[in-house]
Amino acid sequence: MPSNTKISLNPGALEAAVLKLINSVNEQGQLPALLEIYIESNEIEKSRFTPEVKAAMIDYLLDRGVQIDDIDKLKKGGYDEHFALAYDYALSTAGGEEDPLDAARRKGGGRGFGQWDFSVDHFEDVEEQGVVKENILAAGALDYIFEFGERLGVFRLVDALVLNWAAGSIDVVEGPAAARLYRYWKLREERASLDERGMVYRRVLSKGSTEVLSRMVVNEPFPLLWRNLMAEVAEYIDKTEKVDDGAGEFSPVSRSRIYQATRELQYNLTEYCTGMAHVQAREFYAQLQECFEILKDDEIMSYFGGNRRKSLWTVIERLSKEEFGASPNIAAHRSLAVDGNRIFQWIANFNEAAVRQEDFIAFLQAAESYILNFTSASDQEMDEFAEEDDFEFADEDDDF
């Protein structure tokens, strides 16, 4: 039965309505079932096949006398051109885009004539199309690199470690550790410098204090937009703790302000993380991973890990004390990098119409952890770009 069919129970009207339905079913034959087979092919998102769209597609196929008599062929993609044209027609008639003059040119005036329900375009799809997921993920990778590489100081630690090894201060002469240290030393001039990395952080995230080139546009709105999202999360968590089922799927606490703050960051990062930023993010991340491989090498961990359980983090703590005179709050910095990246992933994948409860809860947990650790990291934070010349690699001809 057509979804929009109404049956009147007034005297004398019931019989006519039933006859009309029977005629409609007879006319359509197997088309509704065949349409469902096409929908199951997954060529088009199933949610787009509303009852109105299906009805319009069937009308189109009937108007053109399309004969579909081979179900196996249909399942293998046959007849797709007819269904595709029917779908396009259905969208135009359901959206009121078909000109009545075009409908009048068809025999009988066209079955779709007058089917528009007078709903208008709110241009929501246009806004969604303005979001580039890859730009946001690249920005998230740069933020991760900034937190670990610059704020925790991993880049400077490895620079100092390799410089000391080259000067003979570290007794590692062969094996995988020596090979990694030598490779890092030989490629030192090819890697991005501190200033080059700093300009990318400034341009995309407005983080750090590096001077940028005159032509570079700094993403100055980002810090405020990020703080707005964190503030909305904090307020949402505070409200949910005061009501029953506050964090549940059917919570009475509105998420609208969080969603709005997320959309604003989507548009911002889409606009600013462009140009060379994607390539630079890959390059910086490869360097960061190489630094981690050096720091967690078994021989390096044995050398710097002390008597405690040896790990990458104990090496960073020990080296930081030796090179910088202080040990950073490693747990807090890890949260800013890892939980921060989870927040960027939430922003990149956000679609209000498809938010799953488990994804929203995971985002809230990451944001809450980020908020709690932000102050701790800032209190003990190493100077991000201070004394940047201290660990400049010397030229090969220079004396140590």
SVG drawing of the C-alpha trace seen along z (x, -y; Angstrom):
<svg xmlns="http://www.w3.org/2000/svg" viewBox="-23 -40 111 55">
<polyline fill="none" stroke="black" stroke-width="0.4" points="0.0,0.0 1.4,-3.4 2.6,-5.2 0.6,-8.4 -2.7,-6.6 -5.6,-7.7 -8.9,-5.6 -12.1,-7.5 -14.7,-5.6 -17.5,-7.9 -20.5,-6.1 -19.9,-5.1 -16.2,-6.0 -14.7,-2.9 -15.4,-0.7 -14.0,-3.2 -10.8,-3.6 -10.3,0.2 -10.8,0.6 -8.3,-2.2 -5.7,-0.5 -6.3,2.8 -5.8,1.1 -2.6,-0.5 -1.1,2.8 -2.0,4.5 -0.4,1.8 2.8,1.7 3.1,5.5 6.5,6.6 8.2,3.2 8.2,2.5 9.9,5.8 12.4,5.2 13.2,1.8 14.0,3.3 16.5,5.6 18.2,2.5 18.3,0.7 20.0,3.7 22.8,3.3 24.2,0.5 25.0,-1.8 23.1,-4.5 22.7,-5.0 19.5,-3.1 18.3,-5.9 17.8,-8.1 15.1,-5.9 12.2,-7.5 8.6,-6.2 8.1,-9.3 11.3,-8.6 10.3,-5.0 6.8,-5.9 8.2,-8.5 10.7,-6.0 8.0,-3.4 5.9,-6.1 8.9,-6.9 9.5,-3.3 5.8,-2.7 5.7,-5.9 8.5,-4.7 7.3,-1.1 10.6,0.3 10.5,4.1 12.5,6.0 12.1,9.7 15.5,11.1 16.0,11.0 19.5,12.5 20.5,9.8 19.1,7.2 21.1,8.6 24.3,8.4 23.8,4.7 21.6,5.0 19.0,2.3 21.0,-0.1 20.7,-2.8 16.9,-2.8 16.9,-2.8 19.5,-5.6 17.4,-7.8 14.3,-7.0 16.2,-8.0 17.3,-11.3 13.7,-11.9 12.4,-11.1 14.7,-13.5 13.7,-16.3 9.9,-15.7 10.2,-15.2 12.2,-18.4 9.9,-20.5 12.6,-20.9 10.6,-19.6 9.1,-22.3 5.3,-21.7 6.0,-22.5 8.3,-19.5 5.7,-17.4 3.0,-18.6 5.1,-17.4 4.8,-13.8 1.8,-11.8 -0.9,-12.2 0.8,-15.2 3.4,-13.0 2.7,-11.0 5.0,-13.1 3.0,-16.3 1.9,-17.8 3.8,-15.5 6.0,-18.1 5.1,-18.6 6.4,-22.2 9.4,-21.5 12.4,-23.8 16.2,-23.4 17.9,-24.3 21.3,-23.9 22.6,-21.5 24.3,-19.3 26.2,-22.4 27.6,-22.9 28.6,-19.2 30.4,-19.4 32.5,-22.3 34.2,-20.0 37.4,-18.3 38.1,-15.4 41.7,-14.9 42.5,-18.5 41.2,-18.1 43.1,-14.8 46.3,-16.4 45.8,-19.2 45.3,-16.6 48.5,-14.9 50.4,-18.2 49.0,-18.8 50.1,-15.4 53.6,-16.0 53.7,-19.4 52.7,-18.1 55.2,-15.2 58.0,-16.6 58.1,-20.2 56.3,-20.5 57.5,-17.2 60.8,-17.9 61.4,-14.6 63.0,-16.3 65.4,-18.2 66.2,-15.2 67.2,-13.1 69.1,-16.0 71.1,-16.2 71.4,-12.4 72.8,-12.1 75.1,-15.1 76.6,-13.5 76.9,-10.1 78.8,-11.8 81.0,-13.5 81.9,-10.2 80.1,-10.9 77.8,-7.8 79.5,-4.5 77.3,-2.8 79.6,-1.6 77.7,1.1 74.4,2.8 70.9,1.4 71.3,-1.5 74.5,-2.7 72.9,-2.3 69.9,-4.4 72.0,-7.1 74.3,-7.3 71.4,-7.5 69.8,-10.3 73.2,-12.1 73.8,-11.8 70.3,-13.1 70.4,-16.0 70.6,-18.6 67.7,-17.2 65.2,-17.3 63.0,-20.3 64.5,-22.7 62.9,-23.9 61.9,-27.2 60.4,-25.3 58.4,-23.1 57.4,-26.1 56.0,-28.0 53.7,-25.1 52.4,-24.9 51.7,-28.6 50.1,-28.6 47.7,-25.6 47.2,-25.7 48.5,-29.1 50.7,-27.3 54.3,-28.2 56.0,-31.5 58.0,-31.1 58.1,-34.1 56.2,-33.4 56.9,-34.6 55.1,-37.7 52.8,-35.7 51.8,-33.1 48.3,-33.4 48.2,-32.3 45.1,-30.4 44.5,-32.9 40.8,-31.9 41.8,-28.3 42.8,-28.6 39.5,-30.4 37.4,-27.8 39.3,-25.0 38.7,-26.6 35.1,-27.1 34.7,-23.3 36.5,-22.4 34.3,-24.9 31.1,-23.4 32.3,-19.9 33.0,-21.0 29.6,-22.6 27.8,-19.6 29.6,-17.2 28.7,-19.5 25.0,-19.5 24.8,-15.7 26.1,-15.0 23.1,-16.8 20.4,-14.8 19.3,-11.2 20.7,-9.4 22.5,-12.7 25.1,-11.0 22.7,-8.5 21.5,-8.3 18.2,-10.0 19.8,-12.6 17.6,-15.7 20.8,-17.8 21.2,-19.3 24.3,-18.6 23.6,-21.4 26.3,-23.7 28.9,-21.0 27.8,-20.1 27.9,-23.8 31.4,-24.2 32.5,-21.1 31.2,-22.3 33.0,-25.6 36.3,-23.8 35.5,-21.6 35.2,-24.7 38.2,-26.4 40.6,-23.4 39.3,-22.7 40.2,-26.2 43.6,-26.5 45.2,-23.0 45.9,-23.3 48.9,-23.6 52.0,-21.8 50.6,-21.0 49.7,-17.5 53.1,-16.6 54.8,-18.4 52.7,-16.5 53.8,-13.2 57.5,-14.3 57.3,-15.5 55.6,-12.4 58.2,-10.1 60.9,-12.1 59.0,-11.8 58.6,-8.0 62.3,-7.8 63.1,-9.6 60.9,-7.3 62.6,-4.3 66.0,-5.6 64.7,-6.4 63.1,-3.0 66.0,-1.0 67.0,1.7 70.6,0.5 69.5,-3.2 67.0,-2.1 69.7,-0.1 72.0,-3.1 69.5,-5.7 66.7,-3.6 68.4,-3.3 67.5,-0.5 63.7,-1.0 61.5,0.8 62.9,-0.5 60.6,-2.1 60.5,-4.9 59.1,-7.2 61.8,-6.6 64.4,-7.3 62.7,-10.6 62.5,-11.5 66.2,-10.7 67.4,-12.5 65.2,-15.5 66.8,-15.8 70.3,-15.5 69.8,-17.9 67.2,-20.4 67.6,-20.1 64.0,-19.2 61.6,-16.3 58.3,-17.1 54.9,-15.8 55.0,-13.0 51.5,-11.6 50.0,-15.0 51.8,-15.6 50.8,-12.1 47.2,-13.0 47.5,-16.3 48.9,-14.4 46.8,-11.2 43.5,-12.5 43.9,-15.7 44.3,-13.6 41.1,-11.6 39.3,-15.0 40.6,-15.9 39.3,-12.5 35.9,-13.3 35.9,-16.7 36.9,-15.1 34.3,-12.4 31.5,-14.5 28.1,-14.2 25.2,-15.3 22.8,-13.0 25.0,-9.9 26.5,-10.4 26.6,-7.1 26.3,-7.1 29.5,-5.2 31.5,-7.7 30.0,-10.6 30.9,-9.1 34.5,-8.3 34.8,-11.9 33.6,-13.2 36.1,-11.0 39.0,-12.2 38.0,-15.9 37.6,-15.6 41.0,-13.9 42.5,-16.7 41.0,-19.4 42.2,-17.9 45.8,-17.4 46.1,-20.8 46.8,-22.7 49.2,-20.1 51.2,-20.1 51.3,-23.9 52.5,-24.2 55.6,-22.1 55.9,-22.7 59.4,-23.0 59.9,-26.2 58.6,-25.3 61.1,-27.0 63.6,-28.5 67.3,-28.2 66.7,-26.6 70.4,-26.9 71.6,-24.8 71.2,-21.6 72.1,-22.7 74.1,-20.0 77.6,-21.0 79.1,-20.7 81.2,-17.6 84.4,-19.6 83.8,-21.3 85.6,-20.1 83.5,-18.8"/>
</svg>
